[in-house]
């Protein structure tokens, strides 16, 4: 799932970073919610955030910033890069 297939995508997951900093992510949205899943391939770290709003991106970014600040996961993204985090 985390082996690049086409561009920066694995099997259903967007891949970013290199080596020990490689991570995967997948975001989603539908009427009434927005969500994101981000995980470190080698660091045994993952976070999932789901909001109950069509405009949840600012909440997702704020929660990811709190997770990054409160853990050792310094390269956790806190903003979207295109359609995914």
C-alpha angles and dihedrals in degrees: 000000000000097000110104112254106167121006107311096343129104121186099317094328131096111232126210139162129037137257114339090359095058113130139175130216142180127185132190144182141183135160106314103010148053126195145174137195120200126177139173113235094212104016100069090233128128138160132191123192126185123181130197094225141080086227099050100129095097090050092048091050092048093049092047089051090053091049091049092048094047098047139044091256097112098164095054105130117238099188137046122267102203112311096342138045 
